[in-house]
Amino acid sequence: MTRKELLEKLAAAGVPDPAGDLRRLERAYSDPGALAEAVARRADRVPVSQIVGRRAFWTSEFVVTPDVLDPRPETEVLVEQALSEPFSNVLDLGTGSGCILISLLQERPLAKGVGTDISEKAVLVAGENAARLGVADRLVLPVSDWFADVGGRFDLIVSNPPYIAVGEMAGLQPEVRDHEPRMALTDEGDGLGAYRAIAAGAPDHLVPGGRLLVEIGATQAVAVCGFFRSAGLEDILVHADLDGRVRVVSARKSAAE
């Protein structure tokens, strides 16, 4: 197939950015046959990151499989906010590919981390990324349902939890709805279940003055701030991404305990 035909195939399939995706696939596949096969998969709305097996995030490239969320640039706001203050030990709840935790540990060479996930397959992907990117000796990756198998206290807790309400799933792009792990997208309820669990458990797992940062959906700031306030957390702030959309809520445990 000619390049024009490949582009037309992607456009006909409703791919949002056919030209950009074709360029990404061309960089990964120099063989015409392999490229045509990759384009066919993209026309089936398989995400580019799953086709090529990696995705750029923060300063590194991460291995991506259908068992983990595709790292998104909006999530870099969470990393940026986490790096705004010093920390020595960090807990990442629902680590997925490990992109948040690993990025933080790369920026803080003396810090150590714990990354939990309920999915054993996701933990394996995070472990592969940690080894590839040179931080495997500074983190542990237990299979855990939020705080269930986590001990100790941390000066930083971060999370990008499932926050899509079950009623919103049908309206998602096929790349997300059909190809990313459902348990990483929705709590099968109102989209706020993870925040309730995180707010309830965070005070017992933060040191005095420790911080909690979570990524949120566009309409969830008021509810999440309320959960954090009810849990006794302080300094609750909402942070926007580069497009001006609310993206992260941060809070702090009182320094007086």
C-alpha positions in Angstrom: 0.0 0.0 0.0 1.2 3.5 -0.7 1.5 6.1 2.1 -1.6 7.8 0.8 -3.6 4.6 1.0 -2.4 3.9 4.5 -3.4 7.4 5.5 -6.8 7.0 3.9 -7.3 3.7 5.7 -6.7 5.3 9.1 -9.0 8.3 8.2 -11.8 6.0 7.0 -11.6 4.1 10.4 -12.3 7.3 12.3 -8.8 7.6 13.8 -8.6 11.0 15.4 -5.1 11.9 14.2 -4.3 9.7 11.2 -1.3 11.7 10.0 0.3 11.8 13.5 -0.3 8.1 14.2 1.1 7.1 10.8 4.3 9.0 11.5 4.6 7.2 14.9 4.1 3.9 13.2 6.6 4.7 10.4 9.2 5.4 13.0 8.6 2.0 14.6 8.3 -0.1 11.4 10.6 0.3 8.4 9.4 -2.9 6.7 6.4 -2.1 4.4 4.6 -5.4 5.4 5.0 -4.8 9.1 3.9 -1.2 8.7 0.8 -2.2 6.8 0.0 -4.7 9.5 0.5 -2.0 12.2 -1.8 0.3 10.3 -4.5 -2.4 10.1 -4.4 -2.8 13.8 -4.6 1.0 14.3 -7.6 1.0 12.0 -9.2 -1.4 14.4 -8.6 1.3 17.0 -5.9 -0.4 18.9 -3.8 2.4 20.6 -0.5 3.2 18.9 1.3 2.6 22.2 0.0 -1.0 22.4 1.0 -1.6 18.8 4.6 -0.3 19.2 4.8 -1.5 22.8 5.9 1.8 24.4 4.9 5.3 25.3 6.8 8.5 26.2 6.0 10.0 29.6 7.9 12.7 31.5 11.5 12.0 30.5 11.4 8.3 29.6 9.8 5.7 27.4 7.7 3.1 29.2 6.7 -0.4 28.1 2.9 -0.5 27.5 0.7 -3.5 27.2 -3.1 -4.1 27.3 -2.7 -4.8 31.0 -2.0 -1.1 31.9 -3.3 2.3 31.2 -1.6 4.2 28.4 0.4 6.9 30.1 -1.0 10.3 29.2 0.6 13.7 29.1 -2.0 15.2 31.4 -0.8 13.0 34.2 2.5 14.7 34.1 0.9 17.5 36.1 0.7 15.0 39.0 4.4 14.4 38.7 5.2 18.1 38.5 3.2 18.8 41.6 4.7 15.9 43.5 8.2 17.2 42.7 7.4 20.7 44.0 8.5 19.6 47.5 11.1 17.2 48.8 10.2 13.6 49.6 12.2 10.6 50.6 9.6 7.8 50.4 6.6 7.7 48.1 3.6 5.4 47.7 1.9 5.1 44.3 -1.6 3.5 44.6 -2.7 1.8 41.4 0.7 2.1 39.8 -0.2 0.4 36.4 2.9 0.8 34.1 4.7 2.5 37.0 5.1 5.7 35.0 4.3 8.1 37.9 6.4 6.3 40.6 9.4 5.6 38.3 9.4 9.2 37.0 9.5 10.5 40.6 12.3 8.1 41.6 14.3 9.1 38.6 14.1 12.7 39.6 14.9 12.0 43.2 17.9 9.5 43.3 17.8 9.1 47.0 14.1 8.4 47.4 12.5 5.0 47.7 9.0 3.9 46.7 6.2 1.4 46.9 3.8 0.9 44.0 0.7 -1.1 44.5 -1.8 -2.5 42.0 -4.6 -5.0 42.3 -3.5 -6.5 38.9 -0.6 -9.0 39.0 -0.1 -8.4 35.3 0.2 -4.6 35.8 2.8 -5.2 38.6 4.9 -7.2 36.2 4.8 -4.4 33.6 5.8 -1.9 36.3 8.6 -4.1 37.3 9.9 -4.4 33.8 9.8 -0.6 33.4 11.6 -0.2 36.8 14.4 -2.5 35.7 14.8 -0.9 32.2 14.9 2.6 33.7 17.3 1.8 36.6 15.2 2.2 39.7 14.3 -1.4 40.5 16.6 -1.4 43.6 14.6 1.5 45.1 11.1 0.3 44.9 8.8 -2.6 45.8 5.7 -3.6 43.9 3.2 -5.5 46.0 -0.2 -6.7 44.6 -2.6 -4.8 46.9 -6.1 -3.5 46.9 -5.3 0.1 47.8 -3.8 0.1 51.3 -4.7 -3.5 52.1 -1.1 -4.9 52.0 0.8 -1.7 52.6 2.6 -1.0 55.9 4.5 2.0 57.2 4.1 5.7 56.5 5.1 7.9 53.6 5.8 11.6 53.1 4.2 11.4 49.7 1.2 9.4 48.4 0.2 9.7 44.7 -2.5 8.0 42.7 -4.2 8.1 39.3 -7.1 5.9 40.2 -10.1 4.7 38.1 -12.4 7.7 38.0 -14.8 7.1 35.1 -18.4 6.5 36.2 -19.8 3.2 34.8 -22.5 5.2 32.9 -19.8 7.1 31.0 -17.9 4.1 29.7 -20.0 3.6 26.6 -19.1 7.2 25.4 -15.4 6.7 25.6 -13.2 6.5 22.5 -12.8 2.8 21.3 -9.0 3.0 22.0 -9.8 3.5 25.7 -13.1 1.6 26.1 -12.1 -1.5 24.2 -8.4 -1.8 24.7 -7.4 -0.5 28.1 -8.0 -2.5 31.3 -11.5 -1.8 32.5 -10.5 -2.0 36.2 -8.1 0.9 35.7 -10.8 3.0 34.1 -14.0 2.6 36.2 -15.0 1.6 39.7 -18.3 0.2 38.2 -20.1 2.9 40.2 -20.1 6.7 40.3 -16.4 7.1 39.6 -15.6 8.3 43.1 -15.1 5.0 44.9 -11.3 5.1 44.7 -11.2 8.5 46.2 -13.3 7.4 49.2 -10.9 4.6 49.8 -7.8 6.7 49.4 -9.1 9.5 51.6 -10.1 7.0 54.3 -6.7 5.2 54.3 -4.3 8.1 53.7 -4.1 9.7 57.2 -2.8 6.4 58.7 -0.2 6.1 55.9 1.1 9.6 55.9 3.8 11.0 58.2 2.8 14.3 59.9 3.0 17.0 57.2 3.0 14.3 54.5 1.2 15.0 51.1 -1.4 13.3 49.1 -1.9 14.0 45.4 -4.5 12.4 43.1 -5.5 12.8 39.5 -9.2 13.5 39.0 -11.9 13.7 36.3 -13.1 17.1 35.1 -16.2 17.3 37.3 -14.8 15.7 40.5 -12.9 18.4 42.3 -15.6 19.4 44.7 -16.4 15.8 45.7 -12.7 14.8 46.1 -11.9 17.9 48.1 -14.9 17.1 50.4 -13.6 13.5 51.0 -10.1 14.9 51.9 -11.6 17.5 54.2 -13.8 14.9 55.9 -10.7 12.8 56.5 -9.0 15.6 58.3 -6.5 16.6 55.6 -5.4 20.2 55.2 -4.1 22.6 52.6 -6.4 21.2 50.0 -5.7 22.6 46.5 -6.9 22.0 42.9 -4.4 22.1 40.1 -5.1 22.5 36.4 -3.3 20.9 33.4 -1.8 22.9 30.5 -5.3 23.1 28.9 -6.7 24.7 32.0 -8.8 21.7 33.0 -8.8 20.7 36.7 -6.5 17.7 36.9 -5.0 17.1 40.3 -6.1 17.6 43.9 -3.4 17.9 46.6 -3.7 17.8 50.4 -1.6 17.5 53.4 -1.8 15.7 56.8 -1.5 18.1 59.7 2.1 18.5 61.0 0.8 18.2 64.5 0.0 14.6 65.5 
